[in-house]
Amino acid sequence: MCLHWEKAGVQQMLRIAGASLALLVMGISSNAAIAQNCGKDPLDGVTSLAELNALPKNAWLQYQRCIANQGDSEAQLKMGIAYRDGSDGPPKDLAAAFKWFQLSAKQGNQYAQLNLGMLYDNSQGVAQDYAKAVSWYRKAVKQGSVTAKYRLAYHYFYGFGVPKNTAKASELYKQAKAKAEFANEFALAHYQDGSNAAAIRWIRFVAEQGDASAQNSLGIMYGNGQGMTQGYAEAVKWFRQAAVQGDASAQSNLGVMYDNGQGVPQDYAKAVKWYRKAAEQGVAIAQFNLGVMYTNGHGVPQDYVEAHLWFNLAATQGNQDAINNRDVIAAKMTPADISKAQARARKWFEIHKNQ
């Protein structure tokens, strides 16, 4: 039976990084003149999917374009998002997205200001210009944009478009963190197999601010030698900092370190302790590893009923090794013990169903 290393922290945040950071505001213009010139919003009165599908193709987009052309900032924002994403009718066109975001941003729309800054940041639809990106982020921050504040912190940290100022970066990051769950998604969007040194510097900075997800990611990088010299002791340090904050992936990873004696003296009891914390939060790999510990009697008395329970829980999440191990130990158990293990699994799900 093998132990599994929990890498979900980096993968999850990469998925988060791929998600849009912009907010789509679904406000409807109340300007009477616009309503008269552009007609009724085709979505007004639509209450079912069938009614939505029955609308003429691009009806919503045509209506938004009409009121956007007459100066409605919310419609201009929506047009920018539609062109940026290639959704709701038009093909993806970043130059057109830039045009609409700029029109809306100049009218003071904070979400357009944020998006405009991002286009300047990423050279999308316009030449890259960090100074202009910073300018638009600042405007959005003044209106309360937490995302813009987070991105400003990134710019101050690296000195992109502003003089480098890590103290200012730390201040802005902490302000943003206090209002929303931001981690190191911007850096991880540029991180590929540890090859981006700049992204790693930002991940370290965020980890030093106390962000558990970043701490876990940094631990994984040290553990695997991604972008840095492999160092198990450093990996343990960062996993522990995240684990004590309740980060389930870090708890699972810290369990692996104790299990294998990597960066710390081998200690099966402590491995079980951290596996259990992660397993109780639903981490499939931790559930699998806890099953292994009960199977082998490492750190706990050998107990096939408990092993079956944890393998079963991991198996319900699609862990194939857990399925195999569950079936192997089931052959060594009595029908009564199997029933007992299954009853415990049902009880576990009942307790955790709303968590």
Residue pairs with C-beta under 8 A, 6 or more apart in sequence:
1 292
1 295
1 296
1 321
1 325
2 292
2 321
3 256
3 259
3 260
3 289
3 292
4 256
4 285
4 288
4 289
4 321
5 223
5 253
5 256
5 285
6 249
6 252
6 253
6 256
6 278
6 283
6 285
6 286
7 220
8 249
8 283
8 285
9 213
9 216
9 217
9 220
9 247
9 249
9 250
9 253
10 188
10 191
10 217
10 220
12 249
13 183
13 184
13 185
13 188
13 213
13 217
14 188
14 189
14 191
16 183
16 185
16 188
17 185
17 186
17 188
17 189
18 189
20 85
21 114
21 118
21 147
22 81
22 84
22 111
22 114
22 115
22 118
23 111
23 114
23 147
24 77
24 78
24 81
24 111
25 74
25 77
25 78
25 111
27 74
28 41
28 44
28 74
29 35
29 67
29 72
29 74
29 75
31 67
31 70
31 72
33 70
34 66
34 67
34 70
34 72
37 66
37 70
38 63
38 66
38 67
38 70
39 63
39 66
41 60
41 63
42 55
42 56
42 59
42 60
42 63
43 52
43 60
45 51
46 52
46 55
57 89
58 89
60 88
60 89
61 79
61 82
61 88
61 89
61 90
64 75
64 78
64 79
64 82
65 75
65 79
67 75
68 75
68 76
68 78
68 79
68 100
68 103
71 107
73 103
73 104
73 107
73 108
73 109
73 112
74 104
74 109
76 100
76 101
76 103
76 104
76 107
76 109
76 112
77 100
77 101
77 104
77 109
77 111
77 112
77 115
79 96
79 100
80 97
80 98
80 99
80 100
80 101
80 104
80 112
80 115
81 87
81 97
81 115
82 88
82 89
82 90
83 90
83 92
83 93
83 94
83 96
83 97
83 100
84 92
84 94
84 97
84 101
84 115
84 119
84 124
85 92
86 92
86 93
90 96
93 125
94 119
94 124
94 125
95 125
95 126
96 125
97 115
97 119
97 124
97 125
98 116
98 119
98 124
98 125
98 126
99 125
100 112
101 112
101 115
101 116
101 119
102 112
102 116
103 112
104 111
104 112
105 112
105 113
105 115
105 116
105 136
105 139
108 139
108 143
110 139
110 140
110 143
110 144
110 145
110 148
111 140
111 145
113 136
113 137
113 139
113 140
113 143
113 145
113 148
114 136
114 137
114 140
114 145
114 147
114 148
114 151
116 136
117 132
117 133
117 134
117 135
117 136
117 137
117 140
117 148
117 151
118 124
118 133
118 151
119 125
119 126
120 126
120 128
120 129
120 130
120 132
120 133
120 136
121 128
121 130
121 133
121 151
122 128
129 161
130 155
130 160
130 161
130 162
131 161
131 162
132 161
133 151
133 155
133 160
133 161
134 152
134 155
134 160
134 161
134 162
136 148
137 145
137 148
137 149
137 151
137 152
137 155
138 148
138 152
140 147
140 148
141 148
141 149
141 152
146 176
146 179
146 180
146 182
147 176
147 180
147 182
149 172
149 175
149 176
150 172
150 173
150 176
150 180
150 182
150 186
151 186
152 172
153 168
153 169
153 170
153 171
153 172
153 173
153 176
154 160
154 169
154 186
154 187
154 202
155 161
155 162
155 169
156 162
156 164
156 165
156 166
156 168
156 169
156 172
157 164
157 166
157 169
157 201
157 202
157 205
158 164
158 198
158 201
158 202
159 165
166 205
169 205
170 205
170 209
173 182
173 205
173 206
173 209
174 209
176 182
177 209
177 211
182 211
183 206
183 211
183 213
183 214
184 202
184 203
184 206
184 207
184 211
184 213
184 214
184 217
186 202
187 196
187 198
187 199
187 200
187 202
187 203
187 206
188 199
188 203
188 217
190 196
190 198
190 199
191 199
191 200
191 203
191 227
193 226
194 200
194 221
194 224
194 225
194 226
194 227
194 228
195 227
196 227
197 227
200 221
200 227
200 228
203 214
203 217
203 218
203 221
204 214
204 218
206 214
207 214
207 215
207 217
207 218
207 238
207 241
210 241
210 245
212 241
212 242
212 245
212 246
212 247
212 250
213 242
213 247
215 238
215 239
215 241
215 242
215 245
215 247
215 250
216 238
216 239
216 242
216 247
216 249
216 250
216 253
218 238
219 234
219 235
219 236
219 237
219 238
219 239
219 242
219 250
219 253
220 226
220 235
220 253
221 227
221 228
222 228
222 230
222 231
222 232
222 234
222 235
222 238
223 230
223 232
223 235
223 239
223 253
223 257
223 262
224 230
225 231
231 263
232 257
232 262
232 263
233 263
233 264
234 263
235 253
235 257
235 262
235 263
236 254
236 257
236 262
236 263
236 264
237 263
238 250
239 250
239 253
239 254
239 257
240 250
240 254
241 250
242 249
242 250
243 250
243 251
243 253
243 254
243 274
243 277
246 281
248 277
248 278
248 281
248 282
248 283
248 286
249 278
249 283
251 274
251 275
251 277
251 278
251 281
251 283
251 286
252 274
252 275
252 278
252 279
252 283
252 285
252 286
252 289
254 274
255 270
255 271
255 272
255 273
255 274
255 275
255 278
255 286
255 289
256 262
256 271
256 289
257 263
257 264
258 264
258 266
258 267
258 268
258 270
258 271
258 274
259 266
259 268
259 271
259 275
259 289
259 293
259 298
260 266
261 267
264 270
267 299
268 293
268 298
268 299
268 300
269 299
269 300
270 299
271 289
271 293
271 298
271 299
272 290
272 293
272 298
272 299
272 300
274 286
275 286
275 289
275 290
275 293
276 286
276 290
277 286
278 285
278 286
279 286
279 287
279 289
279 290
279 310
279 313
280 352
282 317
282 352
282 355
284 313
284 314
284 317
284 318
284 319
284 322
285 314
285 319
287 310
287 311
287 313
287 314
287 317
287 319
287 322
288 310
288 311
288 314
288 319
288 321
288 322
288 325
290 310
291 306
291 307
291 308
291 309
291 310
291 311
291 314
291 322
291 325
291 326
292 298
292 307
292 325
293 299
293 300
294 300
294 302
294 303
294 304
294 306
294 307
294 310
295 302
295 304
295 307
295 325
295 329
296 302
297 303
300 306
304 329
304 332
304 333
304 337
304 341
305 333
305 337
305 340
305 341
305 344
306 341
307 325
307 329
308 326
308 329
308 330
308 333
308 337
308 338
308 341
308 342
309 341
309 344
309 345
309 348
310 322
311 322
311 323
311 325
311 326
311 329
312 322
312 326
312 341
312 342
312 345
313 322
313 345
313 348
314 322
315 322
315 323
315 326
330 338
333 341
